[in-house]
Protein backbone atom coordinates (compact mmCIF):
# COMPACT_ATOMS: atom_id res chain seq x y z
CA UNK A 1 0.00 0.00 0.00
CA UNK A 2 2.70 2.62 0.76
CA UNK A 3 4.09 2.24 -2.78
CA UNK A 4 0.73 3.18 -4.30
CA UNK A 5 0.64 6.33 -2.15
CA UNK A 6 4.05 7.31 -3.49
CA UNK A 7 2.87 6.83 -7.07
CA UNK A 8 -0.25 8.93 -6.50
CA UNK A 9 1.84 11.57 -4.70
CA UNK A 10 4.28 11.68 -7.65
CA UNK A 11 1.46 12.18 -10.15
CA UNK A 12 -0.08 14.93 -8.01
CA UNK A 13 3.35 16.59 -7.71
CA UNK A 14 3.76 16.55 -11.51
CA UNK A 15 0.37 18.25 -11.96
CA UNK A 16 1.23 20.91 -9.37
CA UNK A 17 4.53 21.66 -11.11
CA UNK A 18 2.81 21.84 -14.51
CA UNK A 19 0.27 24.28 -13.08
CA UNK A 20 2.94 26.51 -11.59
CA UNK A 21 5.18 26.50 -14.67
CA UNK A 22 2.66 26.53 -17.52
CA UNK A 23 -0.96 27.25 -16.69
CA UNK A 24 -0.57 30.06 -14.15
CA UNK A 25 1.77 32.25 -16.29
CA UNK A 26 -0.53 31.77 -19.29
CA UNK A 27 -3.56 32.94 -17.31
CA UNK A 28 -1.59 35.96 -16.07
CA UNK A 29 -0.67 36.89 -19.68
CA UNK A 30 -4.29 36.49 -20.82
CA UNK A 31 -5.45 38.72 -17.97
CA UNK A 32 -2.97 41.46 -19.01
CA UNK A 33 -4.03 41.23 -22.67
CA UNK A 34 -7.73 41.42 -21.78
CA UNK A 35 -7.05 44.44 -19.56
CA UNK A 36 -5.17 46.14 -22.43
CA UNK A 37 -8.02 45.41 -24.86
CA UNK A 38 -10.65 46.72 -22.47
CA UNK A 39 -8.71 49.97 -21.96
CA UNK A 40 -8.68 50.88 -25.68
CA UNK A 41 -9.96 54.38 -26.40
CA UNK A 42 -10.43 56.69 -29.38
CA UNK A 43 -7.13 58.08 -30.62
CA UNK A 44 -4.94 55.11 -29.62
CA UNK A 45 -2.49 53.81 -32.22
CA UNK A 46 -2.81 50.02 -32.37
CA UNK A 47 -1.45 46.98 -34.18
CA UNK A 48 -3.70 44.04 -34.99
CA UNK A 49 -2.67 40.40 -34.82
CA UNK A 50 -2.44 40.51 -38.62
CA UNK A 51 0.05 43.39 -38.51
CA UNK A 52 -2.29 46.19 -39.60
CA UNK A 53 -1.45 49.46 -37.84
CA UNK A 54 -3.98 52.22 -37.43
CA UNK A 55 -5.62 54.82 -35.22
CA UNK A 56 -8.87 54.05 -33.38
CA UNK A 57 -11.77 56.21 -34.60
CA UNK A 58 -14.76 54.49 -32.97
CA UNK A 59 -15.01 52.08 -30.06
CA UNK A 60 -17.94 49.65 -29.79
CA UNK A 61 -18.62 46.70 -27.51
CA UNK A 62 -16.87 43.98 -29.52
CA UNK A 63 -15.51 45.93 -32.49
CA UNK A 64 -13.38 48.95 -33.29
CA UNK A 65 -13.13 51.11 -36.38
CA UNK A 66 -9.58 52.13 -37.22
CA UNK A 67 -8.15 54.52 -39.81
CA UNK A 68 -5.28 53.02 -41.77
CA UNK A 69 -2.68 54.61 -44.03
CA UNK A 70 -2.33 58.06 -45.55
CA UNK A 71 -5.80 57.87 -47.14
CA UNK A 72 -7.36 57.12 -43.73
CA UNK A 73 -9.13 54.02 -44.98
CA UNK A 74 -11.59 52.85 -42.30
CA UNK A 75 -11.46 49.19 -41.25
CA UNK A 76 -13.65 47.47 -38.70
CA UNK A 77 -11.77 44.98 -36.55
CA UNK A 78 -12.83 42.86 -33.62
CA UNK A 79 -11.52 43.80 -30.20
CA UNK A 80 -9.90 40.37 -29.74
CA UNK A 81 -7.81 41.00 -32.90
CA UNK A 82 -5.83 43.83 -31.26
CA UNK A 83 -2.27 42.75 -30.55
CA UNK A 84 -0.82 45.84 -28.89
CA UNK A 85 -1.09 49.56 -28.36
CA UNK A 86 1.77 51.38 -30.12
CA UNK A 87 3.24 53.79 -27.60
CA UNK A 88 5.71 55.32 -30.10
CA UNK A 89 3.01 56.34 -32.55
CA UNK A 90 0.72 57.61 -29.77
CA UNK A 91 3.18 60.38 -28.93
CA UNK A 92 4.96 58.58 -26.12
CA UNK A 93 8.49 57.97 -27.38
CA UNK A 94 9.98 54.60 -26.63
CA UNK A 95 13.04 54.67 -24.39
CA UNK A 96 16.29 54.61 -26.36
CA UNK A 97 18.90 52.14 -25.30
CA UNK A 98 22.60 52.83 -25.14
CA UNK A 99 23.26 49.95 -27.55
CA UNK A 100 21.56 51.78 -30.42
CA UNK A 101 23.61 54.91 -29.82
CA UNK A 102 26.86 52.94 -29.74
CA UNK A 103 26.02 51.14 -33.00
CA UNK A 104 25.33 54.46 -34.72
CA UNK A 105 28.64 55.97 -33.62
CA UNK A 106 30.60 52.86 -34.61
CA UNK A 107 29.22 53.00 -38.14
CA UNK A 108 30.07 56.69 -38.45
CA UNK A 109 33.66 56.16 -37.28
CA UNK A 110 34.44 53.54 -39.92
CA UNK A 111 36.51 54.84 -42.84
CA UNK A 112 34.92 54.74 -46.26
CA UNK A 113 36.11 51.99 -48.61
CA UNK A 114 38.12 53.11 -51.58
CA UNK A 115 36.97 51.88 -54.97
CA UNK A 116 39.38 49.52 -56.70
CA UNK A 117 39.97 48.51 -60.27
CA UNK A 118 38.60 45.22 -61.54
CA UNK A 119 41.20 42.48 -61.36
CA UNK A 120 43.44 44.43 -58.98
CA UNK A 121 44.13 42.86 -55.61
CA UNK A 122 44.44 45.08 -52.56
CA UNK A 123 47.58 44.55 -50.50
CA UNK A 124 45.71 43.32 -47.40
CA UNK A 125 43.80 40.60 -49.27
CA UNK A 126 46.85 39.46 -51.23
CA UNK A 127 48.83 38.95 -48.01
CA UNK A 128 46.05 37.15 -46.15
CA UNK A 129 45.44 34.65 -48.93
CA UNK A 130 41.69 35.25 -49.06
CA UNK A 131 41.66 35.25 -52.85
CA UNK A 132 43.40 31.91 -53.24
CA UNK A 133 40.36 30.65 -55.16
CA UNK A 134 40.82 33.34 -57.82
CA UNK A 135 44.18 31.99 -58.87
CA UNK A 136 42.75 28.47 -59.06
CA UNK A 137 39.99 29.65 -61.36
CA UNK A 138 42.49 31.19 -63.75
CA UNK A 139 44.38 27.89 -63.96
CA UNK A 140 41.14 26.07 -64.64
CA UNK A 141 40.35 28.41 -67.51
CA UNK A 142 43.69 27.74 -69.18
CA UNK A 143 43.06 23.98 -69.32
CA UNK A 144 39.91 24.38 -71.41
C-alpha positions, -999 to 999 in steps of 0.1 A, spaced: 0 0 0 27 26 8 41 22 -28 7 32 -43 6 63 -21 41 73 -35 29 68 -71 -2 89 -65 18 116 -47 43 117 -76 15 122 -101 -1 149 -80 33 166 -77 38 165 -115 4 183 -120 12 209 -94 45 217 -111 28 218 -145 3 243 -131 29 265 -116 52 265 -147 27 265 -175 -10 272 -167 -6 301 -141 18 323 -163 -5 318 -193 -36 329 -173 -16 360 -161 -7 369 -197 -43 365 -208 -55 387 -180 -30 415 -190 -40 412 -227 -77 414 -218 -70 444 -196 -52 461 -224 -80 454 -249 -107 467 -225 -87 500 -220 -87 509 -257 -100 544 -264 -104 567 -294 -71 581 -306 -49 551 -296 -25 538 -322 -28 500 -324 -14 470 -342 -37 440 -350 -27 404 -348 -24 405 -386 0 434 -385 -23 462 -396 -14 495 -378 -40 522 -374 -56 548 -352 -89 541 -334 -118 562 -346 -148 545 -330 -150 521 -301 -179 497 -298 -186 467 -275 -169 440 -295 -155 459 -325 -134 490 -333 -131 511 -364 -96 521 -372 -82 545 -398 -53 530 -418 -27 546 -440 -23 581 -455 -58 579 -471 -74 571 -437 -91 540 -450 -116 528 -423 -115 492 -413 -137 475 -387 -118 450 -365 -128 429 -336 -115 438 -302 -99 404 -297 -78 410 -329 -58 438 -313 -23 428 -305 -8 458 -289 -11 496 -284 18 514 -301 32 538 -276 57 553 -301 30 563 -325 7 576 -298 32 604 -289 50 586 -261 85 580 -274 100 546 -266 130 547 -244 163 546 -264 189 521 -253 226 528 -251 233 499 -275 216 518 -304 236 549 -298 269 529 -297 260 511 -330 253 545 -347 286 560 -336 306 529 -346 292 530 -381 301 567 -384 337 562 -373 344 535 -399 365 548 -428 349 547 -463 361 520 -486 381 531 -516 370 519 -550 394 495 -567 400 485 -603 386 452 -615 412 425 -614 434 444 -590 441 429 -556 444 451 -526 476 445 -505 457 433 -474 438 406 -493 468 395 -512 488 390 -480 461 372 -462 454 347 -489 417 352 -491 417 352 -528 434 319 -532 404 307 -552 408 333 -578 442 320 -589 428 285 -591 400 296 -614 425 312 -638 444 279 -640 411 261 -646 403 284 -675 437 277 -692 431 240 -693 399 244 -714 
